[in-house]
C-alpha cells in the first residue's frame, strides 16, 4: 500500500484519502461481484445477501458504540443489519440467515480509526446501492420486499453520504492513526472480497 506523505495527509480530508487508497481494491470488488451475476436469479441474489449479512454483522457493534455515535450524528439509525436479515427472510432463506448469525457471532475488535474506516466502507456501499436496487427490481424485488437494505436513506443517498462524510472529516486523527485507518479501509474491502469468493463458490 502506498501511504500518503505528511503534507498530503494534512491537506486532504479523511474521506478523500480513503477513496484514493481504496480505488483499486474497490473497483476489483465491484467487478468480482458483478461477474457472479447476483441479480440473474433469486438464488444467486440470496448468496449476495448472505455476503451482505456477514459484513453487516462485522460492523454492527460500531453503530452502537458511544464514541462513534458522539462523532457521527444519527449513526445508530444508519445500521442495515436488520434490513439484510429481513431481506433473506422475505425470500425464504431464514435458516441460512440464522446460520450466518451464528457463524459470525464473534465480534471483531476495532481501534477508533479502524472503526471509522469500516464505517466508511459500509456507508459508501449504500451510496452506490441505487444501481443495485434497479437490478433487484428487475427480479421483482423492492425497498419493502427482498431489497430493503438497498433502499435510500429518508433524506436521500447523496445528502446522507454528505452528512456522514462531513462528520468523519471533522474528526482529528494523528498521522499514525490516519495510516492505520487507510490500511483498515483496504482490509474491509478485502474482507468482503473473501466473502464473495467463498460464498459464490457454493454454486
N, CA, C and O of each residue as an XYZ file, in Angstrom:
812
protein
N       0.847     -1.200      0.000
C       0.000      0.000      0.000
C       0.878      1.243      0.000
O       1.798      1.357      0.810
N       0.601      2.162     -0.892
C       1.360      3.406     -0.926
C       0.727      4.401      0.033
O      -0.430      4.780     -0.144
N       1.458      4.821      1.026
C       0.916      5.744      2.017
C       1.175      7.187      1.601
O       2.219      7.513      1.037
N       0.209      8.034      1.890
C       0.340      9.445      1.545
C       1.397     10.107      2.422
O       1.561      9.748      3.588
N       2.109     11.068      1.857
C       3.111     11.750      2.664
C       2.446     12.713      3.643
O       1.243     12.964      3.561
N       3.224     13.240      4.553
C       2.671     14.044      5.642
C       1.914     15.260      5.136
O       0.847     15.581      5.657
N       2.447     15.939      4.132
C       1.792     17.151      3.641
C       0.444     16.830      3.011
O      -0.526     17.563      3.204
N       0.383     15.744      2.264
C      -0.881     15.357      1.645
C      -1.890     14.996      2.710
O      -3.063     15.359      2.612
N      -1.440     14.281      3.733
C      -2.319     13.903      4.830
C      -2.922     15.140      5.488
O      -4.102     15.157      5.840
N      -2.102     16.168      5.650
C      -2.593     17.384      6.295
C      -3.607     18.120      5.429
O      -4.521     18.757      5.954
N      -3.457     18.040      4.112
C      -4.286     18.831      3.213
C      -5.560     18.116      2.769
O      -6.532     18.778      2.404
N      -5.583     16.787      2.791
C      -6.721     16.030      2.282
C      -7.691     15.665      3.393
O      -7.291     15.459      4.539
N      -8.975     15.588      3.041
C      -9.953     15.101      4.012
C      -9.775     13.595      4.172
O      -9.187     12.931      3.318
N     -10.284     13.080      5.260
C     -10.156     11.648      5.504
C     -10.879     10.843      4.431
O     -10.356      9.833      3.959
N     -12.078     11.278      4.040
C     -12.817     10.522      3.025
C     -12.098     10.552      1.678
O     -12.129      9.568      0.938
N     -11.451     11.672      1.354
C     -10.694     11.750      0.102
C      -9.522     10.781      0.123
O      -9.216     10.139     -0.882
N      -8.878     10.681      1.263
C      -7.753      9.746      1.394
C      -8.237      8.300      1.311
O      -7.598      7.461      0.677
N      -9.367      8.015      1.952
C      -9.941      6.673      1.853
C     -10.194      6.314      0.386
O      -9.845      5.224     -0.069
N     -10.800      7.237     -0.335
C     -11.134      6.973     -1.732
C      -9.879      6.718     -2.562
O      -9.831      5.784     -3.362
N      -8.872      7.555     -2.365
C      -7.625      7.405     -3.127
C      -6.961      6.065     -2.862
O      -6.511      5.393     -3.789
N      -6.903      5.679     -1.593
C      -6.168      4.475     -1.217
C      -6.929      3.177     -1.465
O      -6.340      2.097     -1.415
N      -8.238      3.272     -1.734
C      -9.029      2.048     -1.916
C      -9.619      1.911     -3.317
O     -10.342      0.952     -3.587
N      -9.326      2.845     -4.204
C      -9.943      2.802     -5.534
C      -9.698      1.479     -6.253
O     -10.631      0.887     -6.794
N      -8.467      1.019     -6.262
C      -8.137     -0.213     -6.984
C      -8.839     -1.423     -6.392
O      -9.447     -2.204     -7.123
N      -8.764     -1.587     -5.081
C      -9.378     -2.747     -4.446
C     -10.900     -2.663     -4.504
O     -11.578     -3.684     -4.611
N     -11.437     -1.440     -4.434
C     -12.882     -1.242     -4.528
C     -13.380     -1.617     -5.923
O     -14.375     -2.328     -6.062
N     -12.691     -1.138     -6.946
C     -13.084     -1.465     -8.325
C     -13.006     -2.974     -8.567
O     -13.872     -3.551     -9.225
N     -11.974     -3.597     -8.034
C     -11.826     -5.038     -8.187
C     -12.961     -5.798     -7.525
O     -13.439     -6.801     -8.055
N     -13.391     -5.317     -6.361
C     -14.505     -5.952     -5.657
C     -15.790     -5.817     -6.461
O     -16.529     -6.789     -6.623
N     -16.058     -4.622     -6.961
C     -17.272     -4.403     -7.755
C     -17.316     -5.331     -8.966
O     -18.354     -5.919     -9.270
N     -16.189     -5.455     -9.648
C     -16.127     -6.323    -10.826
C     -16.318     -7.781    -10.438
O     -16.997     -8.534    -11.136
N     -15.716     -8.174     -9.319
C     -15.843     -9.558     -8.853
C     -17.303     -9.893     -8.543
O     -17.787    -10.974     -8.877
N     -17.988     -8.962     -7.908
C     -19.393     -9.190     -7.570
C     -20.240     -9.329     -8.835
O     -21.044    -10.255     -8.946
N     -20.066     -8.432     -9.765
C     -20.904     -8.448    -10.966
C     -20.623     -9.656    -11.853
O     -21.520    -10.123    -12.556
N     -19.401    -10.167    -11.834
C     -19.129    -11.367    -12.625
C     -19.858    -12.588    -12.057
O     -20.019    -13.593    -12.750
N     -20.296    -12.501    -10.805
C     -21.050    -13.598    -10.190
C     -22.534    -13.530    -10.554
O     -23.305    -14.406    -10.161
N     -22.938    -12.512    -11.291
C     -24.329    -12.335    -11.741
C     -25.323    -12.456    -10.578
O     -26.221    -13.296    -10.626
N     -25.177    -11.636     -9.547
C     -26.022    -11.762     -8.360
C     -27.493    -11.426     -8.588
O     -28.340    -11.742     -7.752
N     -27.795    -10.795     -9.704
C     -29.192    -10.436     -9.964
C     -29.792    -11.245    -11.112
O     -30.804    -10.857    -11.696
N     -29.162    -12.363    -11.424
C     -29.672    -13.212    -12.507
C     -30.745    -14.180    -12.017
O     -31.487    -14.742    -12.823
N     -30.833    -14.377    -10.705
C     -31.866    -15.252    -10.137
C     -32.002    -14.950     -8.654
O     -31.118    -14.343     -8.050
N     -33.104    -15.373     -8.080
C     -33.319    -15.185     -6.639
C     -32.266    -15.956     -5.847
O     -31.791    -15.483     -4.814
N     -31.903    -17.142     -6.333
C     -30.928    -17.961     -5.627
C     -29.559    -17.289     -5.574
O     -28.889    -17.306     -4.541
N     -29.155    -16.706     -6.681
C     -27.855    -16.026     -6.693
C     -27.923    -14.727     -5.885
O     -26.956    -14.352     -5.223
N     -29.038    -14.063     -5.940
C     -29.206    -12.851     -5.146
C     -29.158    -13.184     -3.655
O     -28.632    -12.405     -2.860
N     -29.708    -14.342     -3.275
C     -29.674    -14.756     -1.869
C     -28.237    -14.944     -1.396
O     -27.926    -14.666     -0.238
N     -27.360    -15.413     -2.281
C     -25.947    -15.533     -1.928
C     -25.348    -14.146     -1.697
O     -24.562    -13.949     -0.770
N     -25.721    -13.193     -2.538
C     -25.277    -11.808     -2.369
C     -25.733    -11.279     -1.006
O     -24.974    -10.602     -0.312
N     -26.969    -11.589     -0.633
C     -27.484    -11.155      0.666
C     -26.715    -11.783      1.817
O     -26.501    -11.142      2.846
N     -26.299    -13.033      1.648
C     -25.532    -13.689      2.696
C     -24.186    -12.994      2.914
O     -23.706    -12.888      4.043
N     -23.594    -12.529      1.833
C     -22.350    -11.754      1.935
C     -22.611    -10.457      2.690
O     -21.861    -10.083      3.592
N     -23.693     -9.777      2.302
C     -24.054     -8.531      2.966
C     -24.294     -8.754      4.463
O     -23.871     -7.953      5.296
N     -24.977     -9.849      4.787
C     -25.287    -10.114      6.187
C     -24.012    -10.313      6.999
O     -23.877     -9.755      8.088
N     -23.086    -11.095      6.482
C     -21.824    -11.335      7.202
C     -21.054    -10.038      7.406
O     -20.470     -9.822      8.468
N     -21.049     -9.183      6.403
C     -20.347     -7.901      6.502
C     -21.009     -7.000      7.539
O     -20.331     -6.382      8.360
N     -22.325     -6.931      7.496
C     -23.027     -6.054      8.428
C     -22.959     -6.567      9.864
O     -23.010     -5.780     10.809
N     -22.844     -7.874     10.030
C     -22.632     -8.414     11.378
C     -21.295     -7.921     11.922
O     -21.185     -7.561     13.094
N     -20.290     -7.910     11.067
C     -18.942     -7.499     11.489
C     -18.907     -6.060     11.972
O     -18.199     -5.737     12.926
N     -19.673     -5.190     11.312
C     -19.621     -3.758     11.658
C     -20.723     -3.332     12.624
O     -20.700     -2.207     13.121
N     -21.683     -4.209     12.897
C     -22.842     -3.835     13.710
C     -22.490     -3.177     15.041
O     -23.126     -2.187     15.403
N     -21.494     -3.688     15.795
C     -21.199     -3.063     17.097
C     -20.784     -1.597     16.992
O     -20.982     -0.830     17.934
N     -20.218     -1.206     15.872
C     -19.753      0.169     15.719
C     -20.913      1.160     15.782
O     -20.755      2.276     16.275
N     -22.068      0.752     15.287
C     -23.223      1.651     15.237
C     -23.799      1.946     16.624
O     -24.544      2.910     16.800
N     -23.451      1.117     17.597
C     -23.974      1.306     18.960
C     -22.876      1.685     19.947
O     -23.083      1.689     21.160
N     -21.714      2.002     19.407
C     -20.581      2.409     20.235
C     -20.647      3.920     20.446
O     -20.669      4.691     19.487
N     -20.680      4.329     21.704
C     -20.875      5.744     22.025
C     -19.796      6.638     21.424
O     -20.078      7.771     21.035
N     -18.563      6.138     21.346
C     -17.506      7.017     20.841
C     -17.706      7.352     19.358
O     -17.284      8.408     18.887
N     -18.354      6.440     18.634
C     -18.657      6.733     17.235
C     -19.959      7.532     17.122
O     -20.084      8.415     16.273
N     -20.917      7.217     17.980
C     -22.173      7.961     17.974
C     -21.958      9.433     18.302
O     -22.648     10.306     17.774
N     -20.990      9.700     19.182
C     -20.711     11.082     19.559
C     -20.121     11.882     18.396
O     -20.240     13.106     18.355
N     -19.494     11.191     17.466
C     -18.846     11.858     16.325
C     -19.720     11.903     15.078
O     -19.566     12.790     14.239
N     -20.634     10.949     14.957
C     -21.435     10.817     13.740
C     -22.911     10.867     14.110
O     -23.447      9.916     14.679
N     -23.557     11.967     13.790
C     -24.967     12.164     14.143
C     -25.855     11.114     13.482
O     -25.722     10.825     12.293
N     -26.759     10.551     14.274
C     -27.722      9.591     13.744
C     -27.128      8.266     13.335
O     -27.727      7.541     12.541
N     -25.962      7.932     13.859
C     -25.265      6.725     13.418
C     -26.095      5.460     13.628
O     -26.176      4.621     12.731
N     -26.705      5.314     14.788
C     -27.444      4.087     15.091
C     -28.529      3.802     14.058
O     -28.790      2.647     13.721
N     -29.152      4.853     13.564
C     -30.247      4.678     12.602
C     -29.756      4.287     11.206
O     -30.557      3.903     10.354
N     -28.454      4.381     10.969
C     -27.901      4.032      9.654
C     -27.689      2.532      9.492
O     -27.539      2.045      8.371
N     -27.677      1.812     10.580
C     -27.364      0.377     10.521
C     -28.386     -0.360      9.660
O     -29.584     -0.091      9.739
N     -27.900     -1.297      8.831
C     -28.793     -2.040      7.923
C     -28.779     -3.550      8.172
O     -29.274     -4.321      7.349
N     -28.224     -3.964      9.285
C     -28.167     -5.392      9.585
C     -29.556     -6.018      9.596
O     -29.774     -7.059      8.976
N     -30.489     -5.392     10.294
C     -31.848     -5.943     10.379
C     -32.500     -6.004      9.003
O     -33.236     -6.944      8.703
N     -32.234     -5.010      8.174
C     -32.833     -4.976      6.838
C     -32.317     -6.126      5.978
O     -33.083     -6.747      5.241
N     -31.019     -6.407      6.073
C     -30.453     -7.523      5.293
C     -31.046     -8.843      5.776
O     -31.407     -9.700      4.969
N     -31.144     -8.999      7.074
C     -31.738    -10.221      7.640
C     -33.169    -10.382      7.139
O     -33.560    -11.469      6.713
N     -33.947     -9.310      7.188
C     -35.339     -9.365      6.730
C     -35.416     -9.675      5.238
O     -36.332    -10.369      4.796
N     -34.475     -9.174      4.471
C     -34.459     -9.478      3.031
C     -34.329    -10.981      2.799
O     -35.037    -11.552      1.970
N     -33.428    -11.610      3.530
C     -33.253    -13.057      3.393
C     -34.510    -13.801      3.839
O     -34.894    -14.797      3.226
N     -35.139    -13.328      4.889
C     -36.378    -13.957      5.354
C     -37.500    -13.785      4.335
O     -38.294    -14.702      4.129
N     -37.572    -12.618      3.696
C     -38.573    -12.385      2.650
C     -38.498    -13.463      1.576
O     -39.517    -13.896      1.037
N     -37.283    -13.886      1.277
C     -37.048    -14.813      0.176
C     -36.962    -16.270      0.641
O     -36.517    -17.151     -0.094
N     -37.400    -16.495      1.879
C     -37.446    -17.845      2.460
C     -36.062    -18.453      2.693
O     -35.862    -19.657      2.532
N     -35.099    -17.583      3.080
C     -33.760    -18.050      3.416
C     -33.443    -17.756      4.881
O     -32.309    -17.430      5.230
N     -34.462    -17.875      5.730
C     -34.277    -17.566      7.146
C     -33.253    -18.493      7.794
O     -32.439    -18.043      8.601
N     -33.281    -19.778      7.452
C     -32.344    -20.723      8.059
C     -30.903    -20.333      7.735
O     -30.030    -20.360      8.602
N     -30.668    -19.971      6.470
C     -29.322    -19.545      6.071
C     -28.918    -18.287      6.838
O     -27.775    -18.160      7.276
N     -29.864    -17.360      6.996
C     -29.581    -16.120      7.726
C     -29.212    -16.425      9.179
O     -28.265    -15.854      9.720
N     -29.972    -17.332      9.805
C     -29.696    -17.690     11.202
C     -28.343    -18.385     11.333
O     -27.616    -18.179     12.305
N     -28.021    -19.203     10.347
C     -26.725    -19.894     10.374
C     -25.569    -18.891     10.298
O     -24.559    -19.041     10.985
N     -25.730    -17.879      9.463
C     -24.681    -16.856      9.320
C     -24.547    -16.049     10.605
O     -23.437    -15.709     11.012
N     -25.667    -15.744     11.243
C     -25.612    -15.025     12.515
C     -24.816    -15.820     13.551
O     -24.065    -15.242     14.337
N     -24.979    -17.134     13.550
C     -24.243    -17.975     14.486
C     -22.761    -18.053     14.117
O     -21.889    -17.976     14.983
N     -22.490    -18.209     12.813
C     -21.110    -18.356     12.348
C     -20.280    -17.107     12.600
O     -19.083    -17.198     12.872
N     -20.908    -15.947     12.512
C     -20.174    -14.681     12.628
C     -20.510    -13.953     13.929
O     -20.420    -12.729     14.013
N     -20.898    -14.734     14.941
C     -21.320    -14.108     16.202
C     -20.157    -13.502     16.978
O     -20.361    -12.614     17.806
N     -18.943    -13.973     16.718
C     -17.777    -13.402     17.394
C     -17.483    -12.033     16.802
O     -17.111    -11.917     15.634
N     -17.651    -11.013     17.603
C     -17.473     -9.663     17.091
C     -16.000     -9.330     16.924
O     -15.162     -9.711     17.741
N     -15.701     -8.612     15.850
C     -14.340     -8.152     15.610
C     -14.053     -6.978     16.545
O     -14.975     -6.298     16.995
N     -12.811     -6.751     16.826
C     -12.434     -5.596     17.632
C     -11.769     -4.565     16.732
O     -10.956     -4.902     15.871
N     -12.123     -3.319     16.944
C     -11.607     -2.227     16.128
C     -11.042     -1.134     17.026
O     -11.608     -0.820     18.073
N      -9.934     -0.567     16.610
C      -9.487      0.675     17.235
C     -10.404      1.775     16.702
O     -11.201      1.535     15.795
N     -10.295      2.958     17.253
C     -11.167      4.052     16.816
C     -10.990      4.330     15.324
O     -11.973      4.437     14.591
N      -9.748      4.446     14.879
C      -9.525      4.787     13.470
C      -9.904      3.628     12.539
O     -10.350      3.858     11.415
N      -9.732      2.397     12.999
C     -10.148      1.250     12.195
C     -11.672      1.233     12.045
O     -12.202      0.945     10.972
N     -12.355      1.544     13.135
C     -13.812      1.598     13.083
C     -14.311      2.636     12.098
O     -15.274      2.393     11.372
N     -13.664      3.790     12.066
C     -14.050      4.828     11.108
C     -13.887      4.318      9.677
O     -14.716      4.597      8.811
N     -12.821      3.576      9.441
C     -12.560      3.059      8.100
C     -13.635      2.071      7.664
O     -14.135      2.143      6.541
N     -13.986      1.155      8.552
C     -15.002      0.165      8.200
C     -16.369      0.824      8.024
O     -17.149      0.414      7.165
N     -16.659      1.829      8.823
C     -17.907      2.572      8.646
C     -17.916      3.291      7.302
O     -18.945      3.351      6.630
N     -16.787      3.825      6.922
C     -16.673      4.477      5.607
C     -17.023      3.485      4.491
O     -17.756      3.822      3.561
N     -16.500      2.276      4.591
C     -16.738      1.283      3.544
C     -18.208      0.875      3.497
O     -18.805      0.822      2.422
N     -18.785      0.590      4.649
C     -20.171      0.119      4.644
C     -21.142      1.224      4.268
O     -22.112      0.960      3.558
N     -20.919      2.449      4.715
C     -21.817      3.543      4.355
C     -21.619      3.950      2.891
O     -22.567      4.366      2.225
N     -20.406      3.830      2.405
C     -20.155      4.111      0.999
C     -20.875      3.140      0.094
O     -21.274      3.498     -1.015
N     -21.048      1.898      0.563
C     -21.752      0.912     -0.259
C     -23.207      1.306     -0.462
O     -23.801      0.983     -1.491
N     -23.780      1.994      0.505
C     -25.168      2.441      0.355
C     -25.286      3.560     -0.665
O     -26.326      3.721     -1.304
N     -24.220      4.331     -0.816
C     -24.231      5.411     -1.797
C     -24.369      4.845     -3.216
O     -25.067      5.413     -4.056
N     -23.697      3.728     -3.468
C     -23.756      3.123     -4.797
C     -24.867      2.113     -4.968
O     -24.972      1.487     -6.023
N     -25.710      1.935     -3.945
C     -26.748      0.911     -3.985
C     -27.909      1.264     -4.912
O     -28.766      0.421     -5.179
N     -27.942      2.490     -5.399
C     -29.015      2.897     -6.310
C     -29.067      1.971     -7.525
O     -30.143      1.556     -7.955
N     -27.904      1.658     -8.068
C     -27.843      0.808     -9.256
C     -28.190     -0.637     -8.918
O     -28.797     -1.337     -9.728
N     -27.813     -1.080     -7.743
C     -28.146     -2.429     -7.319
C     -29.649     -2.574     -7.097
O     -30.230     -3.617     -7.395
N     -30.265     -1.534     -6.578
C     -31.707     -1.562     -6.354
C     -32.452     -1.680     -7.687
O     -33.439     -2.409     -7.789
N     -31.983     -0.973     -8.689
C     -32.610     -1.078    -10.007
C     -32.506     -2.502    -10.538
O     -33.453     -3.023    -11.127
N     -31.350     -3.130    -10.329
C     -31.163     -4.512    -10.769
C     -32.078     -5.453     -9.989
O     -32.642     -6.391    -10.552
N     -32.219     -5.195     -8.687
C     -33.087     -6.033     -7.856
C     -34.542     -5.934     -8.303
O     -35.279     -6.919     -8.256
N     -34.947     -4.764     -8.730
C     -36.334     -4.584     -9.171
C     -36.629     -5.383    -10.431
O     -37.782     -5.715    -10.707
N     -35.592     -5.689    -11.191
C     -35.799     -6.484    -12.406
C     -36.103     -7.941    -12.082
O     -36.575     -8.682    -12.945
N     -35.838     -8.361    -10.845
C     -36.232     -9.711    -10.435
C     -37.345     -9.619     -9.380
O     -37.473    -10.469     -8.498
N     -38.148     -8.541     -9.511
C     -39.380     -8.361     -8.735
C     -39.163     -8.165     -7.237
O     -39.983     -8.585     -6.421
N     -38.056     -7.528     -6.888
C     -37.820     -7.166     -5.503
C     -38.012     -5.659     -5.354
O     -38.104     -4.937     -6.346
N     -38.072     -5.194     -4.118
C     -38.318     -3.764     -3.891
C     -37.756     -3.333     -2.545
O     -37.193     -4.135     -1.800
N     -37.922     -2.042     -2.251
C     -37.458     -1.479     -0.990
C     -38.215     -2.038      0.210
O     -37.785     -1.872      1.351
N     -39.340     -2.700     -0.047
C     -40.140     -3.261      1.042
C     -40.196     -4.782      1.009
O     -40.832     -5.407      1.858
N     -39.528     -5.371      0.026
C     -39.523     -6.831     -0.071
C     -38.247     -7.309     -0.759
O     -38.062     -7.105     -1.959
N     -37.393     -7.932      0.000
C     -36.208     -8.554     -0.568
C     -35.030     -7.640     -0.825
O     -33.898     -8.113     -0.933
N     -35.266     -6.343     -0.926
C     -34.175     -5.401     -1.191
C     -34.256     -4.211     -0.240
O     -33.916     -3.085     -0.602
N     -34.705     -4.475      0.960
C     -34.847     -3.408      1.962
C     -33.526     -2.695      2.226
O     -33.485     -1.473      2.371
N     -32.448     -3.474      2.288
C     -31.156     -2.892      2.671
C     -30.567     -2.004      1.578
O     -29.597     -1.284      1.815
N     -31.157     -2.055      0.373
C     -30.691     -1.214     -0.725
C     -31.472      0.101     -0.829
O     -31.173      0.947     -1.672
N     -32.463      0.255      0.027
C     -33.282      1.473     -0.008
C     -32.463      2.690      0.408
O     -31.577      2.579      1.254
N     -32.751      3.849     -0.177
C     -32.020      5.062      0.211
C     -32.440      5.552      1.587
O     -33.515      5.208      2.079
N     -31.595      6.349      2.194
C     -31.955      6.989      3.459
C     -33.118      7.940      3.222
O     -33.359      8.367      2.093
N     -33.822      8.262      4.263
C     -35.002      9.111      4.142
C     -34.672     10.446      3.493
O     -35.478     10.981      2.732
N     -33.503     10.984      3.784
C     -33.113     12.284      3.232
C     -32.463     12.171      1.858
O     -32.089     13.181      1.263
N     -32.328     10.950      1.353
C     -31.704     10.748      0.048
C     -30.263     10.280      0.202
O     -29.600     10.595      1.190
N     -29.783      9.520     -0.790
C     -28.442      8.939     -0.686
C     -27.356     10.006     -0.610
O     -26.482      9.946      0.255
N     -27.409     10.967     -1.503
C     -26.343     11.971     -1.573
C     -26.258     12.802     -0.302
O     -25.172     13.055      0.220
N     -27.428     13.227      0.193
C     -27.449     14.040      1.408
C     -26.945     13.233      2.597
O     -26.165     13.729      3.410
N     -27.396     11.982      2.693
C     -26.964     11.126      3.804
C     -25.455     10.906      3.769
O     -24.788     10.945      4.803
N     -24.926     10.676      2.571
C     -23.489     10.461      2.445
C     -22.707     11.727      2.790
O     -21.664     11.659      3.441
N     -23.210     12.875      2.354
C     -22.521     14.124      2.647
C     -22.501     14.396      4.142
O     -21.496     14.859      4.681
N     -23.608     14.110      4.808
C     -23.667     14.308      6.256
C     -22.690     13.382      6.971
O     -21.994     13.795      7.898
N     -22.647     12.132      6.535
C     -21.723     11.172      7.121
C     -20.282     11.605      6.871
O     -19.460     11.603      7.787
N     -19.981     11.973      5.637
C     -18.624     12.398      5.285
C     -18.191     13.615      6.085
O     -17.071     13.668      6.594
N     -19.081     14.591      6.194
C     -18.759     15.798      6.958
C     -18.420     15.456      8.403
O     -17.527     16.051      9.004
N     -19.150     14.485      8.949
C     -18.924     14.094     10.349
C     -17.539     13.493     10.539
O     -16.812     13.884     11.452
N     -17.172     12.549      9.684
C     -15.876     11.896      9.918
C     -14.705     12.778      9.473
O     -13.583     12.618      9.954
N     -14.971     13.700      8.563
C     -13.894     14.606      8.147
C     -13.563     15.644      9.217
O     -12.506     16.273      9.165
N     -14.449     15.822     10.172
C     -14.204     16.760     11.267
C     -13.385     16.128     12.389
O     -12.884     16.822     13.273
N     -13.258     14.814     12.343
C     -12.540     14.104     13.402
C     -11.033     14.282     13.215
O     -10.508     14.084     12.119
N     -10.362     14.647     14.268
C      -8.918     14.866     14.196
C      -8.168     13.580     14.525
O      -8.315     13.015     15.609
N      -7.364     13.132     13.568
C      -6.522     11.960     13.758
C      -5.074     12.357     13.546
O      -4.774     13.243     12.745
N      -4.180     11.700     14.266
C      -2.776     11.991     14.022
C      -2.291     11.176     12.820
O      -3.037     10.371     12.262
N      -1.062     11.391     12.439
C      -0.531     10.756     11.224
C      -0.599      9.235     11.295
O      -0.990      8.587     10.324
N      -0.223      8.663     12.429
C      -0.244      7.211     12.573
C      -1.667      6.677     12.505
O      -1.910      5.640     11.889
N      -2.595      7.363     13.122
C      -3.992      6.931     13.085
C      -4.534      6.954     11.654
O      -5.279      6.061     11.251
N      -4.160      7.968     10.905
C      -4.617      8.054      9.517
C      -4.067      6.885      8.705
O      -4.787      6.268      7.921
N      -2.803      6.593      8.899
C      -2.206      5.463      8.173
C      -2.904      4.160      8.545
O      -3.181      3.326      7.683
N      -3.186      3.993      9.831
C      -3.887      2.792     10.288
C      -5.297      2.723      9.696
O      -5.778      1.648      9.338
N      -5.942      3.870      9.598
C      -7.296      3.921      9.046
C      -7.293      3.541      7.571
O      -8.180      2.817      7.117
N      -6.307      4.021      6.821
C      -6.230      3.704      5.397
C      -6.006      2.213      5.179
O      -6.589      1.614      4.275
N      -5.164      1.627      6.008
C      -4.942      0.179      5.929
C      -6.227     -0.572      6.268
O      -6.569     -1.554      5.610
N      -6.932     -0.109      7.291
C      -8.170     -0.762      7.720
C      -9.242     -0.701      6.634
O     -10.011     -1.649      6.477
N      -9.303      0.389      5.891
C     -10.284      0.502      4.810
C     -10.019     -0.546      3.734
O     -10.947     -1.163      3.210
N      -8.757     -0.737      3.415
C      -8.406     -1.776      2.447
C      -8.750     -3.160      2.999
O      -9.205     -4.033      2.260
N      -8.533     -3.351      4.282
C      -8.848     -4.641      4.902
C     -10.348     -4.915      4.859
O     -10.767     -6.060      4.689
N     -11.154     -3.870      5.012
C     -12.607     -4.045      4.952
C     -13.034     -4.514      3.564
O     -13.858     -5.419      3.432
N     -12.469     -3.894      2.533
C     -12.783     -4.317      1.172
C     -12.293     -5.750      0.922
O     -12.972     -6.533      0.258
N     -11.131     -6.085      1.448
C     -10.592     -7.439      1.288
C     -11.483     -8.466      1.987
O     -11.681     -9.572      1.485
N     -12.010     -8.094      3.135
C     -12.916     -8.965      3.879
C     -14.133     -9.310      3.029
O     -14.537    -10.470      2.948
N     -14.713     -8.294      2.400
C     -15.889     -8.536      1.561
C     -15.514     -9.372      0.340
O     -16.273    -10.252     -0.065
N     -14.353     -9.105     -0.247
C     -13.915     -9.879     -1.412
C     -13.772    -11.359     -1.055
O     -14.146    -12.228     -1.843
N     -13.238    -11.643      0.113
C     -13.112    -13.030      0.559
C     -14.484    -13.674      0.715
O     -14.676    -14.841      0.373
N     -15.432    -12.907      1.233
C     -16.797    -13.415      1.376
C     -17.405    -13.719      0.011
O     -18.081    -14.734     -0.159
N     -17.167    -12.845     -0.959
C     -17.695    -13.049     -2.308
C     -17.155    -14.344     -2.904
O     -17.916    -15.171     -3.406
N     -15.855    -14.508     -2.845
C     -15.229    -15.693     -3.434
C     -15.697    -16.974     -2.744
O     -15.968    -17.979     -3.401
N     -15.786    -16.930     -1.439
C     -16.186    -18.118     -0.664
C     -17.661    -18.451     -0.865
O     -18.021    -19.612     -1.063
N     -18.499    -17.441     -0.815
C     -19.949    -17.677     -0.863
C     -20.390    -18.157     -2.243
O     -21.161    -19.111     -2.346
N     -19.918    -17.517     -3.291
C     -20.366    -17.913     -4.627
C     -19.704    -19.204     -5.097
O     -20.113    -19.775     -6.108
N     -18.697    -19.663     -4.383
C     -18.100    -20.968     -4.710
C     -19.080    -22.098     -4.431
O     -18.875    -23.232     -4.864
N     -20.152    -21.779     -3.700
C     -21.163    -22.779     -3.388
C     -21.950    -23.207     -4.628
O     -22.540    -24.287     -4.654
N     -21.952    -22.355     -5.649
C     -22.767    -22.652     -6.840
C     -21.883    -23.142     -7.987
O     -22.386    -23.442     -9.070
